[in-house]
Amino acid sequence: MERVVTINLNGNPYQLEEPAYDALRAYLDRARGALTANPDQSEIIRDLEQAIADKCGGYLSPSKSVVNASEMTRILEEMGPVEGESTD
């Protein structure tokens, strides 16, 4: 049995197993840290949340409503690390 957490990703509700939530939260915390000096941090985080939400949607169906830890691991691997300031 796994605890399920309901979250809001860019305005859309999703249910995640607790380890999936922990991984997502750590990823977004690292992203915020990497983007601290970026004036577009909030917009970039919203874009990341939307991209993650879109990927979560691919794992859900009428008979499956929870994203599990292994699925979240794949999603975050696809997203890749968030780089800091742009070098424009």
Order of alpha helices (4+ residues) and beta strands (2+ residues): beta-beta-alpha-alpha-beta-alpha
